[in-house]
């Protein structure tokens, strides 16, 4: 019996048959996924809601940090000038909107309701209705409400309803069930104030003051880092624009694709690889959904960030790793191509050695900053986007708050190594090369980058992801190697995760 690679490439009719069979399977699995997808949708809704909570917390950290500065006064800057108070009011309103969205998305989530109560009390809003909802939860016999949730609800109800008994016990419950965050600090302060525990209040205020100073330092570091990166990136883009303008016919239109890789793929092979990859994504997703996400540890806000990280890594590897096999067995091997050469994963190109290619990857990463910042600004201004809504963001934020070194390492490997290897091989090394050899550089860049952005299934980040795809393709075009694009991709993911660690890490 012929091996799969030779069978798929033996003749066009056989290849088309395989293509249509795969397409049919994808359609069936998509229909099946939609029919049993309520659990997945619920998980995504919870993740999106928790992202909103994290955004609100970040804003309140910022407000408290700015309010603590000598010239700002206290209590949200009320002792400052009118413009400053106005700015703080807008930030607080934005935080309130985030929490409101989170509550509307997950009205039965005890953790989100608790955070709403803590926030509203902090800004002196009425919380009677929210406390009534907590009372219903406490007395509920619903199976989906855990004992942990009931304990937390009882503790918050006890503190914020003004009951003066057992507030120290309530404080212990809050310390156990709420992660180290702005919300926990506010709840503990309230509990200690009701119990007249002045020593505990002094210790906690001192801890908060120290954290606030560190947070201010982090904001300064991030601001300086972003400014330097954006300026350097702008200079790199300007320099490349000048060089490209001066270049005439020195570079051939088909300089990227050499004689060995030019025109070896047809559209059926490319379609086969992408449909097989999509089929794998859906199949793996359906499999893990059937095994129940809670059993696999993919839950945010539940103190199991290491299990979440390992599960995410396993799912990503099983979903995207096979794409590399499809490319090799169905596209490269039948034409006598080796994997690295076929994908232009080269560590030395002409006068550029490995170190030069790594440096070019680093410069590409810097050049992405001004483009992506502009893309986010355009998305927010003209399309009302509030940023990425990818469910993995919530898990990453949860990992940052968990303060687990092993979890952090696992996420750096997933985001900084695994993702660039799979995605750059598929979208730049394979798909861009195919399009480039037939339709030219501009068409190939736009189409491959567009598919790259859409494949992430993150509406809030489509334009920034498209810009990233474009600049990664440009690095590939300039060097004839996808190594710089992989380096830039890994640096971008790692830098984003580092930013999350700085803002949300314990």
The 8 nearest C-alpha neighbors of each residue, nearest first, counted from 0:
[[1, 2, 6, 3, 5, 4, 7, 9],
 [0, 2, 6, 5, 3, 4, 9, 7],
 [1, 3, 4, 5, 6, 0, 7, 328],
 [4, 2, 6, 5, 7, 1, 329, 328],
 [5, 3, 329, 328, 7, 6, 2, 333],
 [4, 6, 8, 7, 9, 3, 2, 333],
 [7, 5, 3, 9, 4, 8, 1, 2],
 [6, 8, 14, 4, 5, 9, 3, 13],
 [7, 9, 5, 6, 10, 14, 4, 333],
 [10, 8, 6, 5, 7, 11, 13, 14],
 [11, 9, 13, 8, 12, 14, 7, 6],
 [10, 12, 14, 13, 15, 9, 8, 7],
 [13, 11, 15, 14, 10, 16, 17, 9],
 [14, 12, 16, 15, 11, 10, 17, 7],
 [13, 15, 7, 11, 17, 16, 12, 8],
 [16, 14, 18, 12, 17, 13, 11, 19],
 [17, 15, 13, 19, 18, 14, 12, 20],
 [18, 16, 20, 14, 15, 19, 21, 13],
 [17, 19, 15, 21, 16, 20, 271, 22],
 [18, 20, 22, 16, 21, 17, 23, 15],
 [21, 19, 17, 23, 22, 18, 16, 24],
 [20, 22, 24, 18, 23, 19, 17, 25],
 [23, 21, 19, 25, 20, 24, 18, 26],
 [22, 24, 20, 26, 21, 25, 19, 27],
 [25, 23, 21, 27, 26, 22, 28, 20],
 [24, 26, 22, 28, 278, 23, 27, 29],
 [27, 25, 29, 23, 24, 28, 30, 22],
 [28, 26, 24, 30, 29, 25, 31, 23],
 [27, 29, 31, 25, 30, 26, 32, 24],
 [28, 30, 32, 26, 31, 27, 25, 33],
 [31, 29, 27, 33, 28, 32, 26, 34],
 [30, 32, 28, 34, 29, 33, 27, 35],
 [31, 33, 29, 36, 35, 30, 34, 28],
 [34, 32, 36, 30, 31, 35, 29, 37],
 [33, 35, 31, 32, 36, 30, 37, 29],
 [36, 34, 32, 33, 37, 31, 38, 39],
 [35, 37, 33, 39, 32, 38, 34, 40],
 [38, 36, 40, 39, 35, 41, 34, 33],
 [39, 37, 41, 40, 36, 42, 35, 288],
 [38, 40, 42, 36, 41, 37, 43, 288],
 [41, 39, 37, 43, 42, 38, 44, 36],
 [40, 42, 38, 44, 39, 43, 37, 45],
 [41, 43, 39, 45, 40, 44, 46, 38],
 [42, 44, 40, 46, 45, 41, 390, 47],
 [45, 43, 41, 47, 42, 46, 40, 48],
 [44, 46, 48, 42, 43, 47, 49, 41],
 [45, 47, 43, 390, 49, 48, 44, 393],
 [46, 48, 50, 44, 45, 49, 388, 43],
 [49, 47, 101, 45, 51, 50, 46, 104],
 [48, 50, 52, 46, 51, 47, 45, 53],
 [51, 49, 53, 47, 393, 48, 52, 46],
 [50, 52, 97, 54, 48, 49, 53, 101],
 [53, 51, 49, 55, 50, 54, 98, 56],
 [52, 54, 56, 50, 55, 51, 57, 49],
 [53, 55, 51, 57, 52, 56, 50, 58],
 [56, 54, 94, 52, 58, 53, 57, 97],
 [55, 57, 53, 59, 54, 58, 60, 52],
 [56, 58, 54, 60, 55, 59, 53, 61],
 [59, 57, 61, 55, 60, 56, 94, 62],
 [60, 58, 62, 56, 61, 57, 63, 55],
 [61, 59, 57, 63, 58, 62, 64, 56],
 [60, 62, 58, 64, 59, 63, 65, 57],
 [63, 61, 59, 65, 64, 60, 66, 58],
 [64, 62, 66, 60, 61, 65, 59, 67],
 [63, 65, 61, 67, 211, 62, 66, 60],
 [64, 66, 62, 67, 63, 68, 61, 71],
 [67, 65, 76, 63, 73, 75, 71, 64],
 [66, 68, 64, 65, 73, 63, 69, 72],
 [67, 69, 71, 66, 65, 70, 72, 64],
 [70, 68, 71, 72, 67, 66, 73, 65],
 [71, 69, 68, 72, 79, 66, 67, 78],
 [72, 70, 79, 76, 66, 68, 69, 78],
 [71, 73, 78, 76, 66, 70, 79, 69],
 [72, 74, 76, 66, 75, 67, 77, 78],
 [75, 73, 76, 77, 66, 72, 63, 78],
 [76, 74, 66, 77, 73, 62, 63, 87],
 [75, 77, 66, 72, 71, 73, 79, 78],
 [78, 76, 79, 75, 84, 74, 72, 73],
 [77, 79, 72, 76, 71, 73, 80, 74],
 [80, 78, 71, 76, 77, 72, 83, 84],
 [79, 81, 83, 82, 84, 78, 77, 71],
 [80, 82, 84, 83, 85, 79, 77, 86],
 [83, 81, 85, 84, 80, 86, 79, 87],
 [82, 84, 86, 85, 80, 81, 79, 87],
 [85, 83, 87, 81, 86, 82, 76, 77],
 [84, 86, 82, 88, 83, 87, 81, 89],
 [85, 87, 83, 89, 88, 84, 82, 90],
 [88, 86, 90, 84, 89, 85, 91, 83],
 [89, 87, 85, 91, 86, 90, 84, 92],
 [88, 90, 92, 86, 87, 91, 93, 85],
 [89, 91, 93, 87, 92, 88, 94, 86],
 [92, 90, 94, 88, 93, 89, 87, 95],
 [91, 93, 95, 89, 90, 94, 88, 96],
 [92, 94, 96, 90, 95, 91, 89, 97],
 [95, 93, 55, 91, 97, 96, 92, 58],
 [94, 96, 92, 98, 93, 97, 99, 91],
 [97, 95, 99, 93, 94, 98, 100, 92],
 [98, 96, 51, 94, 100, 95, 99, 55],
 [99, 97, 101, 95, 100, 96, 52, 102],
 [98, 100, 96, 102, 101, 97, 95, 103],
 [101, 99, 103, 97, 98, 102, 104, 96],
 [100, 102, 48, 98, 104, 99, 103, 51],
 [101, 103, 106, 105, 99, 104, 100, 98],
 [104, 102, 100, 106, 101, 105, 99, 48],
 [103, 105, 101, 102, 48, 100, 106, 44],
 [104, 106, 102, 108, 107, 103, 101, 45],
 [107, 105, 102, 103, 108, 104, 112, 111],
 [108, 106, 105, 109, 112, 102, 111, 136],
 [107, 109, 111, 105, 110, 106, 112, 102],
 [110, 108, 112, 111, 113, 107, 148, 152],
 [109, 111, 113, 108, 112, 114, 148, 151],
 [110, 112, 114, 113, 108, 109, 102, 115],
 [113, 111, 115, 109, 114, 110, 108, 116],
 [112, 114, 116, 110, 111, 115, 109, 117],
 [113, 115, 111, 117, 116, 112, 118, 182],
 [116, 114, 112, 118, 113, 117, 119, 111],
 [115, 117, 113, 119, 114, 118, 120, 126],
 [118, 116, 114, 120, 115, 119, 121, 113],
 [117, 119, 121, 115, 116, 120, 114, 122],
 [120, 118, 124, 116, 122, 121, 117, 123],
 [119, 121, 123, 117, 122, 118, 124, 116],
 [120, 122, 118, 119, 123, 117, 185, 124],
 [121, 123, 119, 120, 124, 118, 91, 117],
 [124, 122, 120, 121, 119, 125, 118, 126],
 [125, 123, 119, 120, 122, 126, 121, 118],
 [124, 126, 127, 123, 119, 120, 128, 129],
 [125, 127, 129, 128, 130, 116, 124, 119],
 [128, 126, 130, 129, 125, 131, 160, 132],
 [129, 127, 131, 130, 126, 132, 125, 133],
 [128, 130, 132, 126, 131, 127, 133, 116],
 [129, 131, 133, 127, 132, 128, 126, 134],
 [132, 130, 134, 128, 133, 129, 127, 135],
 [133, 131, 129, 135, 130, 134, 136, 128],
 [132, 134, 130, 136, 131, 135, 152, 137],
 [135, 133, 131, 137, 132, 136, 130, 138],
 [134, 136, 132, 138, 133, 137, 139, 131],
 [137, 135, 139, 133, 134, 138, 132, 149],
 [136, 138, 134, 149, 135, 139, 133, 153],
 [139, 137, 135, 136, 134, 140, 149, 133],
 [140, 138, 136, 141, 137, 135, 144, 134],
 [139, 141, 142, 138, 144, 136, 137, 143],
 [140, 142, 139, 143, 144, 136, 145, 138],
 [143, 141, 144, 140, 145, 139, 146, 136],
 [142, 144, 141, 145, 140, 146, 107, 148],
 [145, 143, 142, 141, 148, 146, 149, 136],
 [146, 144, 148, 147, 143, 149, 142, 141],
 [147, 145, 149, 148, 150, 144, 151, 137],
 [146, 148, 150, 145, 149, 151, 176, 144],
 [149, 147, 151, 145, 146, 150, 152, 109],
 [150, 148, 146, 152, 137, 151, 147, 153],
 [151, 149, 153, 147, 152, 148, 146, 154],
 [150, 152, 154, 148, 149, 153, 155, 147],
 [151, 153, 149, 155, 150, 154, 133, 156],
 [154, 152, 156, 150, 151, 155, 157, 149],
 [155, 153, 169, 151, 157, 152, 156, 150],
 [154, 156, 158, 152, 157, 153, 159, 151],
 [157, 155, 153, 159, 154, 158, 160, 152],
 [156, 158, 154, 162, 155, 160, 159, 153],
 [159, 157, 155, 156, 161, 160, 190, 162],
 [158, 160, 161, 156, 157, 155, 162, 189],
 [161, 159, 156, 157, 162, 158, 130, 155],
 [160, 162, 159, 158, 163, 157, 193, 156],
 [163, 161, 157, 160, 164, 158, 159, 166],
 [162, 164, 161, 193, 166, 194, 165, 158],
 [163, 165, 166, 162, 157, 194, 167, 158],
 [166, 164, 168, 167, 169, 163, 157, 162],
 [165, 167, 169, 168, 190, 164, 170, 163],
 [166, 168, 170, 169, 165, 171, 190, 194],
 [169, 167, 171, 165, 170, 166, 172, 154],
 [168, 170, 154, 166, 172, 167, 171, 173],
 [169, 171, 167, 173, 168, 172, 187, 190],
 [170, 172, 174, 168, 173, 169, 175, 167],
 [171, 173, 175, 169, 170, 174, 176, 151],
 [174, 172, 170, 176, 175, 171, 177, 169],
 [175, 173, 171, 172, 177, 176, 170, 183],
 [174, 176, 172, 173, 177, 171, 178, 170],
 [177, 175, 173, 174, 172, 151, 178, 147],
 [176, 178, 173, 174, 183, 175, 179, 180],
 [179, 177, 180, 176, 183, 400, 174, 401],
 [178, 180, 183, 177, 505, 400, 181, 184],
 [181, 179, 183, 182, 178, 184, 400, 177],
 [180, 182, 184, 183, 56, 185, 60, 179],
 [183, 181, 185, 180, 184, 186, 114, 117],
 [182, 184, 186, 180, 185, 181, 177, 187],
 [183, 185, 181, 187, 182, 186, 188, 180],
 [186, 184, 188, 182, 183, 187, 181, 189],
 [187, 185, 183, 189, 188, 184, 182, 190],
 [188, 186, 190, 184, 189, 185, 170, 183],
 [187, 189, 185, 191, 186, 190, 192, 184],
 [188, 190, 192, 186, 187, 191, 193, 185],
 [189, 191, 187, 193, 188, 192, 166, 158],
 [192, 190, 194, 196, 188, 193, 189, 195],
 [191, 193, 195, 189, 194, 190, 188, 196],
 [194, 192, 190, 191, 195, 163, 189, 166],
 [193, 195, 191, 196, 192, 166, 190, 163],
 [196, 194, 192, 193, 197, 191, 200, 190],
 [197, 195, 191, 194, 199, 198, 200, 192],
 [196, 198, 200, 199, 195, 201, 191, 192],
 [197, 199, 201, 200, 196, 202, 203, 195],
 [200, 198, 202, 196, 197, 201, 203, 191],
 [199, 201, 197, 203, 198, 202, 204, 191],
 [202, 200, 204, 198, 199, 203, 205, 197],
 [203, 201, 205, 199, 200, 204, 206, 198],
 [202, 204, 206, 200, 205, 201, 199, 207],
 [205, 203, 207, 201, 206, 202, 200, 208],
 [204, 206, 208, 202, 203, 207, 201, 209],
 [207, 205, 203, 209, 204, 208, 202, 210],
 [206, 208, 204, 210, 209, 205, 211, 203],
 [209, 207, 211, 205, 206, 210, 204, 212],
 [208, 210, 206, 212, 211, 207, 205, 213],
 [211, 209, 207, 213, 208, 212, 214, 206],
 [210, 212, 214, 208, 64, 213, 209, 207],
 [213, 211, 215, 209, 214, 210, 208, 216],
 [212, 214, 216, 210, 211, 215, 217, 209],
 [213, 215, 211, 217, 216, 212, 210, 218],
 [216, 214, 218, 212, 217, 213, 64, 211],
 [215, 217, 213, 219, 214, 218, 220, 212],
 [216, 218, 214, 220, 215, 219, 221, 213],
 [219, 217, 215, 221, 216, 220, 222, 214],
 [218, 220, 216, 222, 217, 221, 223, 215],
 [221, 219, 217, 223, 218, 222, 224, 216],
 [222, 220, 224, 218, 219, 223, 225, 217],
 [221, 223, 219, 225, 224, 220, 218, 226],
 [222, 224, 226, 220, 221, 225, 219, 227],
 [225, 223, 221, 227, 226, 222, 220, 228],
 [226, 224, 228, 222, 227, 223, 229, 221],
 [227, 225, 223, 229, 224, 228, 222, 230],
 [226, 228, 230, 224, 229, 225, 231, 223],
 [229, 227, 225, 231, 226, 230, 365, 232],
 [228, 230, 232, 369, 226, 368, 227, 231],
 [231, 229, 233, 227, 232, 228, 226, 234],
 [232, 230, 234, 228, 233, 229, 227, 235],
 [366, 231, 233, 365, 229, 235, 230, 234],
 [232, 234, 230, 236, 235, 231, 229, 237],
 [233, 235, 237, 231, 232, 236, 238, 230],
 [236, 234, 232, 238, 233, 237, 366, 239],
 [235, 237, 233, 239, 234, 238, 240, 366],
 [238, 236, 234, 240, 235, 239, 233, 241],
 [237, 239, 235, 241, 240, 236, 234, 242],
 [240, 238, 242, 236, 241, 237, 243, 235],
 [239, 241, 237, 243, 238, 242, 236, 244],
 [242, 240, 244, 238, 239, 243, 237, 245],
 [243, 241, 239, 245, 244, 240, 238, 246],
 [244, 242, 240, 246, 245, 241, 239, 247],
 [245, 243, 241, 242, 246, 240, 247, 239],
 [246, 244, 242, 243, 241, 247, 240, 239],
 [245, 247, 243, 244, 242, 249, 248, 250],
 [248, 246, 249, 245, 250, 244, 243, 251],
 [249, 247, 250, 251, 246, 252, 245, 243],
 [248, 250, 247, 251, 246, 252, 254, 245],
 [251, 249, 248, 254, 252, 247, 246, 253],
 [250, 252, 254, 253, 249, 248, 255, 247],
 [251, 253, 254, 250, 439, 440, 255, 248],
 [254, 252, 251, 255, 256, 436, 435, 257],
 [255, 253, 251, 256, 252, 250, 257, 479],
 [256, 254, 479, 253, 476, 257, 432, 252],
 [257, 255, 261, 254, 253, 260, 436, 432],
 [256, 258, 259, 260, 261, 255, 254, 253],
 [259, 257, 261, 260, 256, 262, 263, 253],
 [260, 258, 257, 261, 336, 263, 256, 341],
 [259, 261, 258, 257, 263, 256, 341, 262],
 [260, 262, 258, 256, 263, 257, 259, 436],
 [261, 263, 264, 260, 436, 265, 433, 437],
 [264, 262, 261, 260, 265, 334, 259, 330],
 [265, 263, 262, 268, 330, 266, 433, 269],
 [264, 266, 267, 268, 269, 263, 262, 433],
 [265, 267, 269, 268, 270, 264, 271, 433],
 [268, 266, 270, 269, 265, 271, 15, 14],
 [267, 269, 271, 270, 266, 265, 264, 272],
 [270, 268, 266, 272, 271, 267, 273, 265],
 [269, 271, 267, 273, 268, 272, 274, 266],
 [272, 270, 268, 274, 269, 18, 273, 267],
 [273, 271, 275, 269, 270, 274, 325, 276],
 [274, 272, 276, 270, 275, 271, 277, 269],
 [273, 275, 277, 271, 276, 272, 278, 270],
 [276, 274, 278, 272, 273, 277, 271, 279],
 [277, 275, 273, 279, 322, 274, 278, 272],
 [278, 276, 274, 280, 279, 275, 273, 281],
 [277, 279, 275, 25, 281, 276, 280, 274],
 [278, 280, 282, 276, 277, 281, 318, 283],
 [281, 279, 318, 277, 283, 278, 282, 284],
 [280, 282, 284, 278, 279, 283, 285, 277],
 [281, 283, 279, 285, 284, 280, 278, 286],
 [284, 282, 286, 280, 285, 281, 279, 318],
 [285, 283, 281, 287, 282, 286, 288, 280],
 [284, 286, 288, 282, 283, 287, 281, 289],
 [287, 285, 283, 289, 288, 284, 282, 290],
 [286, 288, 290, 284, 289, 285, 283, 291],
 [287, 289, 285, 291, 286, 290, 284, 292],
 [288, 290, 286, 291, 287, 285, 292, 284],
 [291, 289, 287, 288, 286, 292, 294, 295],
 [292, 290, 288, 289, 293, 294, 287, 295],
 [291, 293, 295, 297, 294, 288, 296, 290],
 [292, 294, 296, 295, 291, 297, 298, 290],
 [295, 293, 292, 296, 291, 290, 297, 298],
 [296, 294, 292, 293, 297, 310, 291, 306],
 [295, 297, 293, 307, 306, 294, 298, 292],
 [298, 296, 307, 292, 295, 293, 310, 299],
 [297, 299, 296, 293, 301, 307, 300, 292],
 [300, 298, 301, 394, 397, 393, 297, 304],
 [299, 301, 302, 397, 298, 303, 178, 394],
 [302, 300, 299, 303, 298, 304, 397, 176],
 [301, 303, 304, 300, 401, 299, 178, 397],
 [302, 304, 306, 305, 301, 307, 296, 298],
 [303, 305, 307, 398, 306, 302, 308, 397],
 [306, 304, 406, 308, 307, 303, 309, 405],
 [305, 307, 296, 309, 308, 304, 303, 310],
 [308, 306, 297, 304, 310, 296, 305, 309],
 [307, 309, 305, 311, 306, 310, 304, 312],
 [310, 308, 312, 306, 311, 307, 313, 305],
 [309, 311, 313, 307, 312, 308, 306, 314],
 [312, 310, 308, 314, 313, 309, 307, 315],
 [313, 311, 309, 315, 310, 314, 413, 316],
 [314, 312, 310, 316, 311, 315, 317, 309],
 [315, 313, 311, 317, 316, 312, 318, 310],
 [314, 316, 318, 312, 313, 317, 319, 311],
 [315, 317, 320, 313, 319, 314, 318, 312],
 [316, 318, 314, 315, 320, 319, 313, 321],
 [319, 317, 280, 315, 316, 279, 314, 283],
 [320, 318, 316, 322, 321, 317, 315, 421],
 [319, 321, 316, 322, 317, 323, 318, 421],
 [320, 322, 324, 323, 319, 325, 317, 318],
 [323, 321, 325, 276, 324, 320, 319, 326],
 [324, 322, 326, 321, 325, 320, 327, 421],
 [325, 323, 321, 327, 322, 326, 328, 320],
 [324, 326, 322, 328, 323, 327, 329, 272],
 [327, 325, 330, 323, 324, 329, 328, 322],
 [326, 328, 331, 324, 325, 332, 330, 329],
 [329, 327, 4, 332, 325, 326, 330, 324],
 [328, 330, 4, 325, 326, 327, 331, 333],
 [331, 329, 326, 327, 328, 332, 333, 268],
 [332, 330, 327, 336, 334, 333, 341, 328],
 [331, 333, 335, 334, 328, 336, 327, 330],
 [334, 332, 335, 331, 4, 5, 330, 329],
 [335, 333, 332, 331, 336, 263, 330, 264],
 [334, 336, 332, 333, 331, 337, 341, 259],
 [337, 335, 331, 332, 341, 334, 338, 340],
 [336, 338, 340, 341, 339, 335, 331, 332],
 [337, 339, 341, 340, 327, 342, 336, 331],
 [340, 338, 344, 342, 341, 337, 343, 345],
 [341, 339, 343, 342, 337, 338, 344, 345],
 [340, 342, 338, 336, 339, 343, 337, 331],
 [341, 343, 428, 339, 344, 340, 429, 338],
 [344, 342, 340, 480, 345, 341, 339, 481],
 [345, 343, 339, 481, 480, 342, 482, 340],
 [346, 344, 480, 343, 347, 482, 339, 348],
 [345, 347, 353, 352, 348, 344, 482, 356],
 [346, 348, 352, 345, 353, 351, 349, 350],
 [347, 349, 351, 350, 352, 345, 346, 479],
 [348, 350, 351, 347, 352, 478, 479, 346],
 [351, 349, 348, 352, 347, 355, 353, 356],
 [352, 350, 348, 355, 349, 347, 356, 353],
 [351, 353, 347, 355, 354, 356, 350, 346],
 [352, 354, 346, 356, 355, 347, 357, 351],
 [353, 355, 357, 356, 352, 358, 351, 359],
 [356, 354, 358, 352, 351, 357, 353, 359],
 [355, 357, 359, 353, 358, 354, 483, 360],
 [356, 358, 360, 354, 359, 355, 483, 353],
 [359, 357, 361, 355, 360, 356, 354, 362],
 [358, 360, 356, 362, 361, 357, 483, 363],
 [361, 359, 483, 487, 357, 363, 486, 358],
 [360, 362, 358, 364, 363, 359, 487, 357],
 [363, 361, 359, 365, 364, 360, 366, 358],
 [364, 362, 360, 366, 361, 365, 487, 359],
 [363, 365, 487, 361, 367, 362, 366, 360],
 [366, 364, 232, 362, 367, 363, 368, 228],
 [232, 365, 367, 363, 364, 368, 235, 236],
 [366, 368, 364, 370, 365, 369, 371, 363],
 [369, 367, 229, 371, 370, 366, 365, 372],
 [370, 368, 229, 372, 371, 367, 373, 233],
 [369, 371, 373, 367, 368, 372, 374, 466],
 [370, 372, 374, 463, 373, 368, 369, 367],
 [373, 371, 369, 375, 374, 370, 368, 376],
 [372, 374, 376, 370, 371, 375, 369, 377],
 [375, 373, 371, 463, 377, 372, 376, 462],
 [376, 374, 378, 372, 377, 373, 379, 463],
 [375, 377, 373, 379, 374, 378, 380, 372],
 [376, 378, 380, 374, 375, 379, 381, 373],
 [379, 377, 375, 382, 384, 376, 380, 381],
 [380, 378, 384, 383, 376, 377, 382, 381],
 [381, 379, 377, 378, 383, 376, 382, 384],
 [380, 382, 378, 377, 379, 383, 384, 376],
 [381, 383, 378, 384, 379, 380, 377, 459],
 [384, 382, 379, 381, 380, 378, 385, 459],
 [383, 385, 379, 378, 459, 382, 386, 380],
 [386, 384, 379, 383, 459, 387, 378, 388],
 [387, 385, 459, 384, 460, 388, 375, 379],
 [386, 388, 459, 460, 389, 457, 385, 458],
 [387, 389, 457, 47, 459, 390, 386, 458],
 [388, 390, 391, 457, 392, 387, 47, 456],
 [391, 389, 46, 392, 393, 43, 47, 388],
 [390, 392, 394, 393, 389, 395, 46, 311],
 [393, 391, 395, 390, 394, 389, 396, 50],
 [394, 392, 396, 50, 391, 395, 46, 390],
 [393, 395, 397, 391, 392, 396, 299, 398],
 [394, 396, 398, 392, 397, 393, 391, 399],
 [397, 395, 399, 393, 398, 394, 392, 499],
 [396, 398, 394, 400, 395, 399, 299, 300],
 [399, 397, 395, 401, 304, 396, 400, 394],
 [398, 400, 504, 396, 500, 397, 401, 503],
 [401, 399, 504, 397, 402, 398, 505, 503],
 [400, 402, 398, 399, 403, 397, 304, 302],
 [403, 401, 400, 505, 399, 504, 404, 398],
 [404, 402, 406, 401, 405, 407, 398, 305],
 [403, 405, 407, 406, 408, 402, 409, 401],
 [406, 404, 408, 407, 403, 409, 305, 410],
 [407, 405, 305, 409, 403, 404, 408, 410],
 [406, 408, 404, 410, 405, 409, 411, 403],
 [407, 409, 411, 405, 406, 410, 404, 412],
 [410, 408, 406, 412, 407, 411, 405, 413],
 [409, 411, 413, 407, 412, 408, 414, 406],
 [412, 410, 408, 414, 415, 409, 413, 493],
 [411, 413, 416, 409, 415, 410, 414, 408],
 [414, 412, 417, 410, 411, 416, 415, 312],
 [415, 413, 411, 418, 492, 412, 410, 416],
 [414, 416, 489, 411, 493, 412, 492, 413],
 [417, 415, 412, 419, 418, 413, 414, 489],
 [416, 418, 413, 420, 419, 414, 421, 412],
 [417, 419, 414, 421, 420, 416, 422, 413],
 [420, 418, 485, 422, 423, 488, 421, 489],
 [419, 421, 417, 418, 423, 422, 424, 416],
 [422, 420, 424, 418, 419, 423, 425, 319],
 [421, 423, 425, 419, 424, 420, 426, 418],
 [422, 424, 427, 426, 425, 419, 420, 421],
 [425, 423, 428, 421, 422, 427, 426, 420],
 [424, 426, 429, 422, 423, 428, 427, 430],
 [425, 427, 430, 423, 422, 429, 424, 431],
 [428, 426, 431, 423, 429, 430, 424, 425],
 [427, 429, 342, 424, 425, 432, 343, 426],
 [428, 430, 425, 432, 427, 431, 342, 426],
 [431, 429, 426, 433, 432, 427, 425, 434],
 [430, 432, 427, 434, 433, 443, 447, 435],
 [433, 431, 435, 430, 429, 434, 428, 436],
 [432, 434, 430, 431, 435, 436, 429, 264],
 [435, 433, 443, 431, 437, 436, 432, 438],
 [436, 434, 439, 432, 443, 440, 437, 433],
 [437, 435, 434, 433, 261, 432, 438, 439],
 [436, 438, 434, 435, 439, 433, 262, 443],
 [439, 437, 435, 434, 442, 436, 443, 440],
 [440, 438, 435, 442, 441, 437, 443, 436],
 [439, 441, 443, 435, 442, 444, 438, 252],
 [442, 440, 444, 443, 439, 445, 438, 435],
 [441, 443, 445, 444, 440, 439, 438, 446],
 [444, 442, 434, 435, 440, 446, 441, 431],
 [443, 445, 441, 447, 442, 446, 448, 469],
 [444, 446, 448, 442, 443, 447, 449, 441],
 [447, 445, 449, 443, 448, 444, 442, 450],
 [448, 446, 450, 449, 444, 445, 431, 443],
 [449, 447, 468, 451, 465, 445, 450, 446],
 [448, 450, 446, 452, 451, 447, 465, 445],
 [449, 451, 453, 447, 452, 448, 454, 446],
 [450, 452, 448, 454, 449, 453, 447, 468],
 [453, 451, 464, 465, 449, 461, 450, 454],
 [452, 454, 450, 455, 456, 451, 449, 461],
 [455, 453, 451, 456, 452, 450, 457, 449],
 [454, 456, 453, 457, 452, 451, 461, 389],
 [457, 455, 454, 453, 458, 452, 389, 461],
 [456, 458, 455, 389, 459, 460, 388, 461],
 [459, 457, 461, 460, 456, 388, 387, 453],
 [458, 460, 387, 386, 384, 457, 461, 388],
 [459, 461, 387, 463, 458, 457, 462, 464],
 [462, 460, 464, 452, 458, 463, 459, 465],
 [461, 463, 465, 464, 460, 374, 466, 378],
 [464, 462, 371, 374, 466, 465, 460, 461],
 [465, 463, 452, 467, 461, 466, 462, 460],
 [464, 466, 462, 468, 452, 448, 463, 467],
 [467, 465, 469, 463, 464, 468, 371, 462],
 [468, 466, 464, 470, 469, 465, 471, 463],
 [467, 469, 448, 465, 471, 466, 470, 464],
 [470, 468, 466, 472, 467, 471, 448, 444],
 [469, 471, 473, 467, 472, 468, 474, 466],
 [472, 470, 484, 468, 474, 473, 469, 467],
 [471, 473, 475, 469, 470, 474, 476, 468],
 [474, 472, 476, 470, 475, 471, 477, 469],
 [475, 473, 471, 477, 472, 476, 484, 478],
 [476, 474, 472, 481, 473, 480, 478, 479],
 [475, 477, 473, 474, 479, 478, 255, 472],
 [478, 476, 474, 475, 479, 473, 255, 480],
 [477, 479, 480, 475, 476, 474, 348, 356],
 [480, 478, 475, 255, 476, 477, 343, 481],
 [481, 479, 343, 345, 478, 344, 475, 482],
 [480, 482, 475, 484, 344, 483, 343, 485],
 [481, 483, 485, 484, 480, 344, 486, 345],
 [484, 360, 482, 486, 485, 356, 481, 357],
 [483, 485, 471, 487, 481, 482, 486, 488],
 [486, 484, 482, 488, 419, 483, 487, 489],
 [485, 487, 483, 360, 489, 484, 488, 490],
 [486, 488, 364, 360, 490, 484, 489, 485],
 [489, 487, 485, 491, 486, 490, 419, 484],
 [488, 490, 415, 486, 492, 491, 487, 419],
 [491, 489, 493, 487, 488, 492, 494, 486],
 [490, 492, 488, 494, 489, 493, 487, 495],
 [493, 491, 495, 489, 414, 494, 490, 415],
 [494, 492, 490, 496, 415, 495, 491, 489],
 [493, 495, 497, 491, 496, 492, 490, 498],
 [496, 494, 498, 492, 493, 497, 491, 499],
 [495, 497, 499, 493, 498, 494, 500, 492],
 [498, 496, 494, 500, 499, 495, 493, 501],
 [499, 497, 495, 501, 496, 500, 494, 502],
 [498, 500, 496, 502, 497, 501, 503, 495],
 [501, 499, 504, 497, 399, 503, 498, 502],
 [500, 502, 498, 499, 504, 503, 497, 217],
 [501, 503, 499, 500, 504, 498, 57, 217],
 [504, 502, 500, 400, 399, 499, 501, 505],
 [505, 503, 500, 399, 400, 501, 502, 402],
 [504, 400, 402, 503, 179, 399, 401, 180]]
